[in-house]
Amino acid sequence: METYYWDGKIDYLKASERLYYNDDYVQFLVERVWKIDKPMHIMDFGCGFGHMGARLLPLLPEGSAYDGMDMGAGLIEHARALFRHAPYKTSFTVGDITKTAVERKYDIAVCHAVLLHMADPEALLRAMAGCVRPGGLVIAFEPHWIGNAANYDYEGIEQLDVTPLGLLQELYERDRRRTGKDGNIGLKLPKLFARIGLGGVQCRLSDKVNLHDPGMDEEERARLFEGIRIADPGEREPFTLQLLERGMSPVEADRLYEAEHRLSREFNASVFAAYAPGMKITFGTVQEDSTPT
C-alpha cells in the first residue's frame, strides 16, 4: 500500500509548526479577539498530528473538547499518542475531509495549512461551516507563499541571489491556474468566507519572528535551523525537469535551481538569519439564518 505523503513528514511538520505563532498571541486571539469564555467543542479538518489541539486546548475554558480528522493513519496514530495522557477530551479519526460528512454539533471548525492543498477550497470551507452551530466560528490558518518567501533575511547573503521572487510568483500563479491549488490563498480567504455567508469576517497576521542566532542555545538553534533551512535541491536534471513540467522555461528552471543550491550551501549554523512567516488567520461566524451548502 502506498504511504500517505504527510505520514512521512511528521518531523518536518513538527519543525515548521513551531515557526508560526507566539503562545501569548494565540492567547490574545482566544481571549480578546474571539472572546471565548465557555467550553468549546472544536473540529479540526486535516488535523495532522493534532498540533492545533495542543496549542488551543490549554488556553480554552475547562471542559473544552477537540476532534480531528486526517487521511494520514500515521499522523492520527501520532496525535492519539500525543494526547493519550493529556487532561482533555479528544477524538481522532482517519478519513477524507473532502468526502466525510461531519455532524453539525461543533462550536468551532478549524484548519491549518490545508486549504492551500485543495483544488476546491470553497467546498471545504462550506463543509467546515456546515458542521458548526449558529453563532460558532470557522477559523482558517493559511499561508501567503510569496509573502513568506519575501520575509527572510540572511546575514551576508544577498536576498536576490537566493530568493528570486518574480520567478516564484509566476510559478505559484501557474500552479494555481493548472491545478486550482493556491499557495497564496491566505489573503483570499476573507473573500471566500464572505462568499459562503459567514458574518463578522476578519483576518489577522501571525506575530512571530524567528531569529537564528549562532550564539543561542545549541539545541534550540538546531531545532530552528531545521525548520527554516532550504534543503539541497539535489541533482540538477530531476529538479529542473519538474519545474519545466510546471511551466517554467529552461532558463527560469536553471535560475531557480542555482538559487536554492546556493542557499542550501551558504545558510549554515554560523549565519544569523530572521524569518517572519506572516501566517494569515481568517475567521467568521456562522449565521443564525443560514446554513452553507
Secondary structure, 3 states (H helix, E strand, C coil): CCCCHHHHHHHHHHHHHCCCCCHHHHHHHHHHHCCCCCCCEEEEECCCCCHHHHHHHHHCCCCCEEEEEECCHHHHHHHHHHHCCCCCEEEEEECCCCCCCCCCCEEEEEEECCHHHCCCHHHHHHHHHHCEEEEEEEEEEECCHHHHHHCEEECCCCHHHHCCHHHHHHHHHHHHHHHCCCCCHHHHHHHHHHHCCCEEEEEEECCCCEEECCCCCHHHHHHHHHHHCCCCCCCHHHHHHHHHHCCCCHHHHHHHHHHHHHHHHHCCCCCCEEECCCCEEEEEECCCCCCCC
